[in-house]
């Protein structure tokens, strides 16, 4: 998947429904971690190569731990 051909935002989550991602572009994403009733929200700007690879993996669903999510799921958590 080429990020230049991708419309943003994109939504992904871990298969266990504990971490949700909103990918804003090829260098920025937001994350919500769910721990019981507690939800932690984080914003990331990928500045180093491993962070850039994480966004690439999320977009390409190259790791079987990541699955598609939706804006509705994201908004429900936020």
HTML snippet that shows the backbone in 3Dmol.js (N, CA, C, O; Angstrom):
<script src="https://3Dmol.org/build/3Dmol-min.js"></script>
<div id="view" style="width:600px;height:400px;position:relative"></div>
<script>
const pdb = `
ATOM      1  N   UNK A   1       0.838  -1.180   0.000  1.00  0.00           N
ATOM      2  CA  UNK A   1       0.000   0.000   0.000  1.00  0.00           C
ATOM      3  C   UNK A   1       0.873   1.229   0.000  1.00  0.00           C
ATOM      4  O   UNK A   1       1.785   1.343   0.819  1.00  0.00           O
ATOM      5  N   UNK A   2       0.617   2.127  -0.882  1.00  0.00           N
ATOM      6  CA  UNK A   2       1.355   3.373  -0.969  1.00  0.00           C
ATOM      7  C   UNK A   2       0.582   4.453  -0.219  1.00  0.00           C
ATOM      8  O   UNK A   2      -0.570   4.725  -0.554  1.00  0.00           O
ATOM      9  N   UNK A   3       1.194   5.071   0.788  1.00  0.00           N
ATOM     10  CA  UNK A   3       0.514   6.070   1.608  1.00  0.00           C
ATOM     11  C   UNK A   3       0.035   7.251   0.768  1.00  0.00           C
ATOM     12  O   UNK A   3      -0.955   7.891   1.122  1.00  0.00           O
ATOM     13  N   UNK A   4       0.708   7.549  -0.325  1.00  0.00           N
ATOM     14  CA  UNK A   4       0.287   8.665  -1.160  1.00  0.00           C
ATOM     15  C   UNK A   4      -1.040   8.382  -1.853  1.00  0.00           C
ATOM     16  O   UNK A   4      -1.755   9.313  -2.223  1.00  0.00           O
ATOM     17  N   UNK A   5      -1.376   7.101  -2.033  1.00  0.00           N
ATOM     18  CA  UNK A   5      -2.629   6.712  -2.656  1.00  0.00           C
ATOM     19  C   UNK A   5      -3.719   6.411  -1.632  1.00  0.00           C
ATOM     20  O   UNK A   5      -4.822   6.011  -2.002  1.00  0.00           O
ATOM     21  N   UNK A   6      -3.422   6.598  -0.361  1.00  0.00           N
ATOM     22  CA  UNK A   6      -4.341   6.260   0.713  1.00  0.00           C
ATOM     23  C   UNK A   6      -5.056   7.507   1.202  1.00  0.00           C
ATOM     24  O   UNK A   6      -4.441   8.554   1.399  1.00  0.00           O
ATOM     25  N   UNK A   7      -6.362   7.383   1.394  1.00  0.00           N
ATOM     26  CA  UNK A   7      -7.109   8.493   1.985  1.00  0.00           C
ATOM     27  C   UNK A   7      -7.021   8.372   3.508  1.00  0.00           C
ATOM     28  O   UNK A   7      -7.080   7.273   4.060  1.00  0.00           O
ATOM     29  N   UNK A   8      -6.884   9.481   4.153  1.00  0.00           N
ATOM     30  CA  UNK A   8      -6.746   9.509   5.611  1.00  0.00           C
ATOM     31  C   UNK A   8      -7.909  10.276   6.201  1.00  0.00           C
ATOM     32  O   UNK A   8      -8.472  11.142   5.532  1.00  0.00           O
ATOM     33  N   UNK A   9      -8.282   9.985   7.426  1.00  0.00           N
ATOM     34  CA  UNK A   9      -7.670   9.039   8.357  1.00  0.00           C
ATOM     35  C   UNK A   9      -8.057   7.599   8.043  1.00  0.00           C
ATOM     36  O   UNK A   9      -9.065   7.328   7.389  1.00  0.00           O
ATOM     37  N   UNK A  10      -7.211   6.676   8.538  1.00  0.00           N
ATOM     38  CA  UNK A  10      -7.441   5.241   8.473  1.00  0.00           C
ATOM     39  C   UNK A  10      -7.553   4.742   9.917  1.00  0.00           C
ATOM     40  O   UNK A  10      -6.930   5.300  10.820  1.00  0.00           O
ATOM     41  N   UNK A  11      -8.335   3.709  10.126  1.00  0.00           N
ATOM     42  CA  UNK A  11      -8.560   3.190  11.470  1.00  0.00           C
ATOM     43  C   UNK A  11      -8.139   1.729  11.544  1.00  0.00           C
ATOM     44  O   UNK A  11      -8.460   0.931  10.663  1.00  0.00           O
ATOM     45  N   UNK A  12      -7.416   1.390  12.609  1.00  0.00           N
ATOM     46  CA  UNK A  12      -6.966   0.028  12.847  1.00  0.00           C
ATOM     47  C   UNK A  12      -7.101  -0.262  14.336  1.00  0.00           C
ATOM     48  O   UNK A  12      -7.274   0.648  15.147  1.00  0.00           O
ATOM     49  N   UNK A  13      -7.019  -1.533  14.680  1.00  0.00           N
ATOM     50  CA  UNK A  13      -7.032  -1.933  16.087  1.00  0.00           C
ATOM     51  C   UNK A  13      -6.300  -3.252  16.229  1.00  0.00           C
ATOM     52  O   UNK A  13      -6.075  -3.963  15.250  1.00  0.00           O
ATOM     53  N   UNK A  14      -5.930  -3.570  17.463  1.00  0.00           N
ATOM     54  CA  UNK A  14      -5.386  -4.884  17.756  1.00  0.00           C
ATOM     55  C   UNK A  14      -6.543  -5.877  17.815  1.00  0.00           C
ATOM     56  O   UNK A  14      -7.661  -5.506  18.171  1.00  0.00           O
ATOM     57  N   UNK A  15      -6.282  -7.117  17.474  1.00  0.00           N
ATOM     58  CA  UNK A  15      -7.344  -8.125  17.446  1.00  0.00           C
ATOM     59  C   UNK A  15      -8.006  -8.325  18.810  1.00  0.00           C
ATOM     60  O   UNK A  15      -9.145  -8.788  18.874  1.00  0.00           O
ATOM     61  N   UNK A  16      -7.320  -7.988  19.892  1.00  0.00           N
ATOM     62  CA  UNK A  16      -7.886  -8.159  21.226  1.00  0.00           C
ATOM     63  C   UNK A  16      -8.737  -6.963  21.684  1.00  0.00           C
ATOM     64  O   UNK A  16      -9.219  -6.941  22.816  1.00  0.00           O
ATOM     65  N   UNK A  17      -8.918  -5.971  20.798  1.00  0.00           N
ATOM     66  CA  UNK A  17      -9.728  -4.771  21.094  1.00  0.00           C
ATOM     67  C   UNK A  17      -9.202  -3.974  22.296  1.00  0.00           C
ATOM     68  O   UNK A  17      -9.979  -3.346  23.015  1.00  0.00           O
ATOM     69  N   UNK A  18      -7.894  -4.005  22.505  1.00  0.00           N
ATOM     70  CA  UNK A  18      -7.297  -3.266  23.626  1.00  0.00           C
ATOM     71  C   UNK A  18      -6.590  -1.993  23.183  1.00  0.00           C
ATOM     72  O   UNK A  18      -6.383  -1.089  23.992  1.00  0.00           O
ATOM     73  N   UNK A  19      -6.213  -1.908  21.898  1.00  0.00           N
ATOM     74  CA  UNK A  19      -5.535  -0.714  21.381  1.00  0.00           C
ATOM     75  C   UNK A  19      -6.148  -0.371  20.028  1.00  0.00           C
ATOM     76  O   UNK A  19      -6.282  -1.220  19.146  1.00  0.00           O
ATOM     77  N   UNK A  20      -6.517   0.911  19.894  1.00  0.00           N
ATOM     78  CA  UNK A  20      -7.137   1.410  18.669  1.00  0.00           C
ATOM     79  C   UNK A  20      -6.273   2.531  18.102  1.00  0.00           C
ATOM     80  O   UNK A  20      -5.692   3.321  18.846  1.00  0.00           O
ATOM     81  N   UNK A  21      -6.196   2.589  16.775  1.00  0.00           N
ATOM     82  CA  UNK A  21      -5.342   3.564  16.099  1.00  0.00           C
ATOM     83  C   UNK A  21      -6.146   4.386  15.095  1.00  0.00           C
ATOM     84  O   UNK A  21      -6.995   3.865  14.372  1.00  0.00           O
ATOM     85  N   UNK A  22      -5.858   5.664  15.074  1.00  0.00           N
ATOM     86  CA  UNK A  22      -6.369   6.558  14.035  1.00  0.00           C
ATOM     87  C   UNK A  22      -5.130   7.095  13.323  1.00  0.00           C
ATOM     88  O   UNK A  22      -4.370   7.883  13.886  1.00  0.00           O
ATOM     89  N   UNK A  23      -4.938   6.661  12.088  1.00  0.00           N
ATOM     90  CA  UNK A  23      -3.748   7.053  11.334  1.00  0.00           C
ATOM     91  C   UNK A  23      -4.088   8.303  10.539  1.00  0.00           C
ATOM     92  O   UNK A  23      -4.945   8.273   9.656  1.00  0.00           O
ATOM     93  N   UNK A  24      -3.416   9.395  10.852  1.00  0.00           N
ATOM     94  CA  UNK A  24      -3.725  10.691  10.249  1.00  0.00           C
ATOM     95  C   UNK A  24      -3.023  10.896   8.914  1.00  0.00           C
ATOM     96  O   UNK A  24      -3.574  11.501   7.994  1.00  0.00           O
ATOM     97  N   UNK A  25      -1.803  10.383   8.822  1.00  0.00           N
ATOM     98  CA  UNK A  25      -1.023  10.416   7.582  1.00  0.00           C
ATOM     99  C   UNK A  25       0.154   9.463   7.764  1.00  0.00           C
ATOM    100  O   UNK A  25       0.196   8.716   8.741  1.00  0.00           O
ATOM    101  N   UNK A  26       1.102   9.479   6.846  1.00  0.00           N
ATOM    102  CA  UNK A  26       2.198   8.508   6.932  1.00  0.00           C
ATOM    103  C   UNK A  26       3.212   8.815   8.033  1.00  0.00           C
ATOM    104  O   UNK A  26       4.190   8.083   8.182  1.00  0.00           O
ATOM    105  N   UNK A  27       3.000   9.880   8.807  1.00  0.00           N
ATOM    106  CA  UNK A  27       3.930  10.221   9.900  1.00  0.00           C
ATOM    107  C   UNK A  27       3.241  10.519  11.232  1.00  0.00           C
ATOM    108  O   UNK A  27       3.921  10.769  12.227  1.00  0.00           O
ATOM    109  N   UNK A  28       1.916  10.498  11.272  1.00  0.00           N
ATOM    110  CA  UNK A  28       1.198  10.858  12.497  1.00  0.00           C
ATOM    111  C   UNK A  28       0.035   9.902  12.753  1.00  0.00           C
ATOM    112  O   UNK A  28      -0.708   9.533  11.844  1.00  0.00           O
ATOM    113  N   UNK A  29      -0.096   9.513  14.022  1.00  0.00           N
ATOM    114  CA  UNK A  29      -1.245   8.703  14.394  1.00  0.00           C
ATOM    115  C   UNK A  29      -1.622   8.961  15.843  1.00  0.00           C
ATOM    116  O   UNK A  29      -0.824   9.466  16.633  1.00  0.00           O
ATOM    117  N   UNK A  30      -2.850   8.605  16.171  1.00  0.00           N
ATOM    118  CA  UNK A  30      -3.359   8.697  17.525  1.00  0.00           C
ATOM    119  C   UNK A  30      -3.655   7.277  17.990  1.00  0.00           C
ATOM    120  O   UNK A  30      -3.921   6.383  17.187  1.00  0.00           O
ATOM    121  N   UNK A  31      -3.603   7.093  19.303  1.00  0.00           N
ATOM    122  CA  UNK A  31      -3.787   5.753  19.861  1.00  0.00           C
ATOM    123  C   UNK A  31      -4.643   5.844  21.109  1.00  0.00           C
ATOM    124  O   UNK A  31      -4.472   6.751  21.924  1.00  0.00           O
ATOM    125  N   UNK A  32      -5.559   4.908  21.257  1.00  0.00           N
ATOM    126  CA  UNK A  32      -6.328   4.773  22.488  1.00  0.00           C
ATOM    127  C   UNK A  32      -6.058   3.378  23.028  1.00  0.00           C
ATOM    128  O   UNK A  32      -6.289   2.378  22.347  1.00  0.00           O
ATOM    129  N   UNK A  33      -5.561   3.324  24.270  1.00  0.00           N
ATOM    130  CA  UNK A  33      -5.328   2.044  24.945  1.00  0.00           C
ATOM    131  C   UNK A  33      -6.448   1.831  25.955  1.00  0.00           C
ATOM    132  O   UNK A  33      -6.741   2.711  26.764  1.00  0.00           O
ATOM    133  N   UNK A  34      -7.062   0.673  25.903  1.00  0.00           N
ATOM    134  CA  UNK A  34      -8.173   0.355  26.793  1.00  0.00           C
ATOM    135  C   UNK A  34      -7.691  -0.633  27.849  1.00  0.00           C
ATOM    136  O   UNK A  34      -7.233  -1.731  27.532  1.00  0.00           O
ATOM    137  N   UNK A  35      -7.802  -0.220  29.112  1.00  0.00           N
ATOM    138  CA  UNK A  35      -7.414  -1.085  30.235  1.00  0.00           C
ATOM    139  C   UNK A  35      -8.586  -1.109  31.210  1.00  0.00           C
ATOM    140  O   UNK A  35      -8.694  -0.258  32.093  1.00  0.00           O
ATOM    141  N   UNK A  36      -9.456  -2.095  31.037  1.00  0.00           N
ATOM    142  CA  UNK A  36     -10.670  -2.153  31.859  1.00  0.00           C
ATOM    143  C   UNK A  36     -11.559  -0.968  31.514  1.00  0.00           C
ATOM    144  O   UNK A  36     -11.955  -0.791  30.362  1.00  0.00           O
ATOM    145  N   UNK A  37     -11.868  -0.165  32.514  1.00  0.00           N
ATOM    146  CA  UNK A  37     -12.693   1.029  32.290  1.00  0.00           C
ATOM    147  C   UNK A  37     -11.858   2.261  31.953  1.00  0.00           C
ATOM    148  O   UNK A  37     -12.398   3.309  31.600  1.00  0.00           O
ATOM    149  N   UNK A  38     -10.551   2.128  32.062  1.00  0.00           N
ATOM    150  CA  UNK A  38      -9.647   3.264  31.810  1.00  0.00           C
ATOM    151  C   UNK A  38      -9.239   3.274  30.349  1.00  0.00           C
ATOM    152  O   UNK A  38      -8.888   2.243  29.775  1.00  0.00           O
ATOM    153  N   UNK A  39      -9.291   4.466  29.758  1.00  0.00           N
ATOM    154  CA  UNK A  39      -8.853   4.646  28.374  1.00  0.00           C
ATOM    155  C   UNK A  39      -7.783   5.731  28.356  1.00  0.00           C
ATOM    156  O   UNK A  39      -7.999   6.843  28.837  1.00  0.00           O
ATOM    157  N   UNK A  40      -6.629   5.391  27.796  1.00  0.00           N
ATOM    158  CA  UNK A  40      -5.534   6.356  27.674  1.00  0.00           C
ATOM    159  C   UNK A  40      -5.389   6.759  26.220  1.00  0.00           C
ATOM    160  O   UNK A  40      -5.378   5.917  25.322  1.00  0.00           O
ATOM    161  N   UNK A  41      -5.276   8.066  26.003  1.00  0.00           N
ATOM    162  CA  UNK A  41      -5.177   8.622  24.653  1.00  0.00           C
ATOM    163  C   UNK A  41      -3.782   9.194  24.448  1.00  0.00           C
ATOM    164  O   UNK A  41      -3.255   9.896  25.311  1.00  0.00           O
ATOM    165  N   UNK A  42      -3.186   8.886  23.289  1.00  0.00           N
ATOM    166  CA  UNK A  42      -1.844   9.368  22.958  1.00  0.00           C
ATOM    167  C   UNK A  42      -1.813   9.861  21.513  1.00  0.00           C
ATOM    168  O   UNK A  42      -2.558   9.381  20.658  1.00  0.00           O
ATOM    169  N   UNK A  43      -0.937  10.827  21.265  1.00  0.00           N
ATOM    170  CA  UNK A  43      -0.665  11.298  19.905  1.00  0.00           C
ATOM    171  C   UNK A  43       0.802  11.043  19.605  1.00  0.00           C
ATOM    172  O   UNK A  43       1.663  11.256  20.458  1.00  0.00           O
ATOM    173  N   UNK A  44       1.087  10.581  18.379  1.00  0.00           N
ATOM    174  CA  UNK A  44       2.459  10.272  17.990  1.00  0.00           C
ATOM    175  C   UNK A  44       2.809  10.929  16.670  1.00  0.00           C
ATOM    176  O   UNK A  44       1.995  10.997  15.749  1.00  0.00           O
ATOM    177  N   UNK A  45       4.041  11.409  16.601  1.00  0.00           N
ATOM    178  CA  UNK A  45       4.620  11.856  15.345  1.00  0.00           C
ATOM    179  C   UNK A  45       5.833  10.973  15.104  1.00  0.00           C
ATOM    180  O   UNK A  45       6.779  10.975  15.891  1.00  0.00           O
ATOM    181  N   UNK A  46       5.800  10.222  14.019  1.00  0.00           N
ATOM    182  CA  UNK A  46       6.895   9.303  13.713  1.00  0.00           C
ATOM    183  C   UNK A  46       8.110  10.090  13.245  1.00  0.00           C
ATOM    184  O   UNK A  46       8.090  10.718  12.186  1.00  0.00           O
ATOM    185  N   UNK A  47       9.162  10.047  14.047  1.00  0.00           N
ATOM    186  CA  UNK A  47      10.389  10.772  13.720  1.00  0.00           C
ATOM    187  C   UNK A  47      11.553   9.831  13.457  1.00  0.00           C
ATOM    188  O   UNK A  47      12.515  10.193  12.780  1.00  0.00           O
ATOM    189  N   UNK A  48      11.460   8.622  13.995  1.00  0.00           N
ATOM    190  CA  UNK A  48      12.545   7.666  13.795  1.00  0.00           C
ATOM    191  C   UNK A  48      12.012   6.467  13.003  1.00  0.00           C
ATOM    192  O   UNK A  48      10.807   6.217  12.959  1.00  0.00           O
ATOM    193  N   UNK A  49      12.920   5.752  12.394  1.00  0.00           N
ATOM    194  CA  UNK A  49      12.555   4.689  11.458  1.00  0.00           C
ATOM    195  C   UNK A  49      11.607   3.631  12.033  1.00  0.00           C
ATOM    196  O   UNK A  49      10.654   3.254  11.352  1.00  0.00           O
ATOM    197  N   UNK A  50      11.829   3.136  13.260  1.00  0.00           N
ATOM    198  CA  UNK A  50      10.893   2.133  13.794  1.00  0.00           C
ATOM    199  C   UNK A  50       9.455   2.654  13.906  1.00  0.00           C
ATOM    200  O   UNK A  50       8.505   1.899  13.697  1.00  0.00           O
ATOM    201  N   UNK A  51       9.296   3.924  14.232  1.00  0.00           N
ATOM    202  CA  UNK A  51       7.959   4.513  14.313  1.00  0.00           C
ATOM    203  C   UNK A  51       7.326   4.611  12.927  1.00  0.00           C
ATOM    204  O   UNK A  51       6.129   4.368  12.772  1.00  0.00           O
ATOM    205  N   UNK A  52       8.118   4.962  11.931  1.00  0.00           N
ATOM    206  CA  UNK A  52       7.627   5.039  10.549  1.00  0.00           C
ATOM    207  C   UNK A  52       7.198   3.652  10.077  1.00  0.00           C
ATOM    208  O   UNK A  52       6.183   3.507   9.396  1.00  0.00           O
ATOM    209  N   UNK A  53       7.984   2.630  10.445  1.00  0.00           N
ATOM    210  CA  UNK A  53       7.631   1.254  10.087  1.00  0.00           C
ATOM    211  C   UNK A  53       6.336   0.805  10.760  1.00  0.00           C
ATOM    212  O   UNK A  53       5.557   0.059  10.167  1.00  0.00           O
ATOM    213  N   UNK A  54       6.105   1.246  11.979  1.00  0.00           N
ATOM    214  CA  UNK A  54       4.856   0.886  12.670  1.00  0.00           C
ATOM    215  C   UNK A  54       3.658   1.408  11.893  1.00  0.00           C
ATOM    216  O   UNK A  54       2.680   0.683  11.708  1.00  0.00           O
ATOM    217  N   UNK A  55       3.716   2.653  11.435  1.00  0.00           N
ATOM    218  CA  UNK A  55       2.612   3.214  10.654  1.00  0.00           C
ATOM    219  C   UNK A  55       2.442   2.433   9.357  1.00  0.00           C
ATOM    220  O   UNK A  55       1.318   2.142   8.947  1.00  0.00           O
ATOM    221  N   UNK A  56       3.543   2.097   8.718  1.00  0.00           N
ATOM    222  CA  UNK A  56       3.487   1.305   7.476  1.00  0.00           C
ATOM    223  C   UNK A  56       2.828  -0.045   7.735  1.00  0.00           C
ATOM    224  O   UNK A  56       1.979  -0.483   6.959  1.00  0.00           O
ATOM    225  N   UNK A  57       3.217  -0.704   8.823  1.00  0.00           N
ATOM    226  CA  UNK A  57       2.629  -1.994   9.182  1.00  0.00           C
ATOM    227  C   UNK A  57       1.128  -1.861   9.454  1.00  0.00           C
ATOM    228  O   UNK A  57       0.338  -2.706   9.033  1.00  0.00           O
ATOM    229  N   UNK A  58       0.746  -0.804  10.153  1.00  0.00           N
ATOM    230  CA  UNK A  58      -0.674  -0.577  10.419  1.00  0.00           C
ATOM    231  C   UNK A  58      -1.457  -0.400   9.124  1.00  0.00           C
ATOM    232  O   UNK A  58      -2.522  -0.991   8.948  1.00  0.00           O
ATOM    233  N   UNK A  59      -0.927   0.413   8.225  1.00  0.00           N
ATOM    234  CA  UNK A  59      -1.617   0.674   6.966  1.00  0.00           C
ATOM    235  C   UNK A  59      -1.733  -0.578   6.108  1.00  0.00           C
ATOM    236  O   UNK A  59      -2.765  -0.812   5.479  1.00  0.00           O
ATOM    237  N   UNK A  60      -0.691  -1.371   6.083  1.00  0.00           N
ATOM    238  CA  UNK A  60      -0.658  -2.556   5.231  1.00  0.00           C
ATOM    239  C   UNK A  60      -1.243  -3.798   5.893  1.00  0.00           C
ATOM    240  O   UNK A  60      -1.383  -4.840   5.253  1.00  0.00           O
ATOM    241  N   UNK A  61      -1.586  -3.686   7.181  1.00  0.00           N
ATOM    242  CA  UNK A  61      -2.060  -4.832   7.959  1.00  0.00           C
ATOM    243  C   UNK A  61      -1.100  -6.007   7.810  1.00  0.00           C
ATOM    244  O   UNK A  61      -1.521  -7.157   7.681  1.00  0.00           O
ATOM    245  N   UNK A  62       0.192  -5.703   7.830  1.00  0.00           N
ATOM    246  CA  UNK A  62       1.214  -6.724   7.590  1.00  0.00           C
ATOM    247  C   UNK A  62       1.434  -7.643   8.791  1.00  0.00           C
ATOM    248  O   UNK A  62       2.053  -8.699   8.658  1.00  0.00           O
ATOM    249  N   UNK A  63       0.943  -7.256   9.933  1.00  0.00           N
ATOM    250  CA  UNK A  63       1.039  -8.075  11.136  1.00  0.00           C
ATOM    251  C   UNK A  63      -0.363  -8.599  11.431  1.00  0.00           C
ATOM    252  O   UNK A  63      -1.310  -7.814  11.472  1.00  0.00           O
ATOM    253  N   UNK A  64      -0.515  -9.880  11.634  1.00  0.00           N
ATOM    254  CA  UNK A  64      -1.850 -10.438  11.850  1.00  0.00           C
ATOM    255  C   UNK A  64      -2.499  -9.972  13.148  1.00  0.00           C
ATOM    256  O   UNK A  64      -3.664 -10.282  13.398  1.00  0.00           O
ATOM    257  N   UNK A  65      -1.770  -9.238  13.971  1.00  0.00           N
ATOM    258  CA  UNK A  65      -2.334  -8.671  15.192  1.00  0.00           C
ATOM    259  C   UNK A  65      -3.197  -7.448  14.911  1.00  0.00           C
ATOM    260  O   UNK A  65      -4.029  -7.077  15.739  1.00  0.00           O
ATOM    261  N   UNK A  66      -3.011  -6.820  13.758  1.00  0.00           N
ATOM    262  CA  UNK A  66      -3.763  -5.628  13.390  1.00  0.00           C
ATOM    263  C   UNK A  66      -4.925  -5.982  12.472  1.00  0.00           C
ATOM    264  O   UNK A  66      -4.789  -6.791  11.554  1.00  0.00           O
ATOM    265  N   UNK A  67      -6.073  -5.360  12.738  1.00  0.00           N
ATOM    266  CA  UNK A  67      -7.248  -5.535  11.879  1.00  0.00           C
ATOM    267  C   UNK A  67      -7.873  -4.172  11.619  1.00  0.00           C
ATOM    268  O   UNK A  67      -7.557  -3.185  12.283  1.00  0.00           O
ATOM    269  N   UNK A  68      -8.763  -4.143  10.641  1.00  0.00           N
ATOM    270  CA  UNK A  68      -9.453  -2.904  10.314  1.00  0.00           C
ATOM    271  C   UNK A  68     -10.362  -2.495  11.470  1.00  0.00           C
ATOM    272  O   UNK A  68     -10.883  -3.334  12.205  1.00  0.00           O
ATOM    273  N   UNK A  69     -10.535  -1.201  11.607  1.00  0.00           N
ATOM    274  CA  UNK A  69     -11.477  -0.632  12.562  1.00  0.00           C
ATOM    275  C   UNK A  69     -12.293   0.410  11.808  1.00  0.00           C
ATOM    276  O   UNK A  69     -12.246   0.460  10.579  1.00  0.00           O
ATOM    277  N   UNK A  70     -13.030   1.232  12.520  1.00  0.00           N
ATOM    278  CA  UNK A  70     -13.870   2.231  11.868  1.00  0.00           C
ATOM    279  C   UNK A  70     -13.896   3.530  12.656  1.00  0.00           C
ATOM    280  O   UNK A  70     -13.534   3.573  13.832  1.00  0.00           O
ATOM    281  N   UNK A  71     -14.323   4.570  11.993  1.00  0.00           N
ATOM    282  CA  UNK A  71     -14.469   5.869  12.645  1.00  0.00           C
ATOM    283  C   UNK A  71     -15.481   5.770  13.786  1.00  0.00           C
ATOM    284  O   UNK A  71     -15.287   6.376  14.839  1.00  0.00           O
ATOM    285  N   UNK A  72     -16.543   5.020  13.585  1.00  0.00           N
ATOM    286  CA  UNK A  72     -17.575   4.868  14.618  1.00  0.00           C
ATOM    287  C   UNK A  72     -16.999   4.230  15.880  1.00  0.00           C
ATOM    288  O   UNK A  72     -17.295   4.668  16.992  1.00  0.00           O
ATOM    289  N   UNK A  73     -16.179   3.200  15.706  1.00  0.00           N
ATOM    290  CA  UNK A  73     -15.545   2.553  16.848  1.00  0.00           C
ATOM    291  C   UNK A  73     -14.632   3.530  17.578  1.00  0.00           C
ATOM    292  O   UNK A  73     -14.628   3.589  18.808  1.00  0.00           O
ATOM    293  N   UNK A  74     -13.861   4.293  16.812  1.00  0.00           N
ATOM    294  CA  UNK A  74     -12.942   5.283  17.382  1.00  0.00           C
ATOM    295  C   UNK A  74     -13.715   6.333  18.191  1.00  0.00           C
ATOM    296  O   UNK A  74     -13.372   6.631  19.335  1.00  0.00           O
ATOM    297  N   UNK A  75     -14.754   6.878  17.579  1.00  0.00           N
ATOM    298  CA  UNK A  75     -15.526   7.942  18.239  1.00  0.00           C
ATOM    299  C   UNK A  75     -16.239   7.437  19.490  1.00  0.00           C
ATOM    300  O   UNK A  75     -16.401   8.185  20.454  1.00  0.00           O
ATOM    301  N   UNK A  76     -16.664   6.179  19.481  1.00  0.00           N
ATOM    302  CA  UNK A  76     -17.286   5.600  20.665  1.00  0.00           C
ATOM    303  C   UNK A  76     -16.308   5.562  21.823  1.00  0.00           C
ATOM    304  O   UNK A  76     -16.691   5.805  22.968  1.00  0.00           O
ATOM    305  N   UNK A  77     -15.049   5.259  21.538  1.00  0.00           N
ATOM    306  CA  UNK A  77     -14.033   5.197  22.593  1.00  0.00           C
ATOM    307  C   UNK A  77     -13.603   6.573  23.070  1.00  0.00           C
ATOM    308  O   UNK A  77     -13.359   6.779  24.259  1.00  0.00           O
ATOM    309  N   UNK A  78     -13.513   7.503  22.152  1.00  0.00           N
ATOM    310  CA  UNK A  78     -13.005   8.825  22.495  1.00  0.00           C
ATOM    311  C   UNK A  78     -14.069   9.588  23.234  1.00  0.00           C
ATOM    312  O   UNK A  78     -13.850  10.736  23.621  1.00  0.00           O
TER     313      UNK A  78
END
`;
const viewer = $3Dmol.createViewer("view");
viewer.addModel(pdb, "pdb");
viewer.setStyle({}, {cartoon: {color: "spectrum"}});
viewer.zoomTo();
viewer.render();
</script>
